[in-house]
Amino acid sequence: MTIVIVILTSLVILLLQYLFKKSLIFKGDTFIRNLVFTLITFLGMMLVIFSLPISSDSKQIIVSAIGIIVGATVALSSTTFVSNGMSGIMVRLIKPFYVGIT
């Protein structure tokens, strides 16, 4: 069953790649294409984990570990985004620059 899920997920990814190349859907927006491929891959991984012949406690531990890894990745990658946002807010509040004064 696990091999069938892996093959089906791979086929869906290949089909979407073909459709994205041949059609004008999301042609210029690579973010949405990458997001779709990431979500399909993640869904395939979850289906593989749930179809493994192991106990449900082990499945819960694996899913929890994946959740922790994804959460840590998002938290660490968003630090630059948050700091830039806070800097923008501070510049708007403090107004250290004036128009027309050199």
One Martini backbone bead per residue (centre of mass of N, CA, C, O) as a GRO file, in nm:
protein
  102
    1MET     BB    1   0.056   0.063  -0.019
    2THR     BB    2   0.297   0.259  -0.002
    3ILE     BB    3   0.390   0.237  -0.297
    4VAL     BB    4   0.131   0.346  -0.421
    5ILE     BB    5   0.147   0.629  -0.293
    6VAL     BB    6   0.419   0.710  -0.411
    7ILE     BB    7   0.338   0.679  -0.708
    8LEU     BB    8   0.093   0.873  -0.706
    9THR     BB    9   0.246   1.124  -0.613
   10SER     BB   10   0.446   1.130  -0.848
   11LEU     BB   11   0.232   1.151  -1.073
   12VAL     BB   12   0.106   1.417  -0.979
   13ILE     BB   13   0.363   1.586  -1.002
   14LEU     BB   14   0.418   1.531  -1.302
   15LEU     BB   15   0.147   1.637  -1.406
   16LEU     BB   16   0.176   1.926  -1.296
   17GLN     BB   17   0.433   1.997  -1.445
   18TYR     BB   18   0.313   1.964  -1.725
   19LEU     BB   19   0.078   2.167  -1.693
   20PHE     BB   20   0.255   2.416  -1.619
   21LYS     BB   21   0.418   2.415  -1.889
   22LYS     BB   22   0.167   2.413  -2.104
   23SER     BB   23   0.038   2.630  -1.943
   24LEU     BB   24  -0.074   2.954  -1.802
   25ILE     BB   25  -0.071   2.848  -1.523
   26PHE     BB   26   0.138   2.999  -1.324
   27LYS     BB   27   0.379   3.103  -1.504
   28GLY     BB   28   0.498   3.360  -1.323
   29ASP     BB   29   0.420   3.204  -1.045
   30THR     BB   30   0.630   3.026  -0.839
   31PHE     BB   31   0.504   3.019  -0.559
   32ILE     BB   32   0.249   2.851  -0.621
   33ARG     BB   33   0.390   2.609  -0.741
   34ASN     BB   34   0.562   2.541  -0.490
   35LEU     BB   35   0.323   2.512  -0.298
   36VAL     BB   36   0.183   2.278  -0.439
   37PHE     BB   37   0.423   2.078  -0.429
   38THR     BB   38   0.456   2.081  -0.122
   39LEU     BB   39   0.169   1.985  -0.045
   40ILE     BB   40   0.178   1.717  -0.200
   41THR     BB   41   0.426   1.601  -0.059
   42PHE     BB   42   0.313   1.618   0.228
   43LEU     BB   43   0.065   1.440   0.176
   44GLY     BB   44   0.225   1.190   0.088
   45MET     BB   45   0.381   1.155   0.354
   46MET     BB   46   0.133   1.115   0.534
   47LEU     BB   47   0.020   0.867   0.386
   48VAL     BB   48   0.266   0.690   0.434
   49ILE     BB   49   0.266   0.697   0.741
   50PHE     BB   50  -0.037   0.586   0.773
   51SER     BB   51   0.043   0.307   0.599
   52LEU     BB   52   0.216   0.198   0.800
   53PRO     BB   53   0.312  -0.104   0.987
   54ILE     BB   54   0.246   0.059   1.265
   55SER     BB   55   0.190   0.202   1.535
   56SER     BB   56   0.011   0.473   1.647
   57ASP     BB   57   0.231   0.589   1.829
   58SER     BB   58   0.450   0.611   1.611
   59LYS     BB   59   0.292   0.795   1.423
   60GLN     BB   60   0.263   1.031   1.626
   61ILE     BB   61   0.566   1.081   1.660
   62ILE     BB   62   0.629   1.146   1.364
   63VAL     BB   63   0.427   1.381   1.331
   64SER     BB   64   0.544   1.552   1.562
   65ALA     BB   65   0.829   1.583   1.444
   66ILE     BB   66   0.741   1.724   1.186
   67GLY     BB   67   0.604   1.964   1.329
   68ILE     BB   68   0.859   2.069   1.470
   69ILE     BB   69   1.030   2.115   1.216
   70VAL     BB   70   0.837   2.309   1.072
   71GLY     BB   71   0.817   2.518   1.301
   72ALA     BB   72   1.121   2.585   1.314
   73THR     BB   73   1.150   2.676   1.024
   74VAL     BB   74   0.949   2.910   1.035
   75ALA     BB   75   1.072   3.062   1.275
   76LEU     BB   76   1.364   3.101   1.154
   77SER     BB   77   1.271   3.231   0.871
   78SER     BB   78   1.100   3.484   1.011
   79THR     BB   79   1.304   3.680   1.146
   80THR     BB   80   1.363   3.875   0.912
   81PHE     BB   81   1.074   3.965   0.859
   82VAL     BB   82   1.018   4.079   1.142
   83SER     BB   83   1.256   4.281   1.157
   84ASN     BB   84   1.174   4.446   0.909
   85GLY     BB   85   0.896   4.529   1.013
   86MET     BB   86   0.994   4.673   1.271
   87SER     BB   87   1.170   4.879   1.126
   88GLY     BB   88   0.943   5.014   0.965
   89ILE     BB   89   0.781   5.107   1.211
   90MET     BB   90   1.003   5.281   1.339
   91VAL     BB   91   1.042   5.478   1.103
   92ARG     BB   92   0.746   5.581   1.109
   93LEU     BB   93   0.747   5.684   1.409
   94ILE     BB   94   1.018   5.861   1.423
   95LYS     BB   95   1.107   6.023   1.174
   96PRO     BB   96   1.431   6.081   1.065
   97PHE     BB   97   1.304   6.204   0.804
   98TYR     BB   98   1.309   6.483   0.571
   99VAL     BB   99   1.155   6.682   0.350
  100GLY     BB  100   1.392   6.902   0.185
  101ILE     BB  101   1.635   6.825   0.373
  102THR     BB  102   2.011   6.841   0.361
   0.00000   0.00000   0.00000
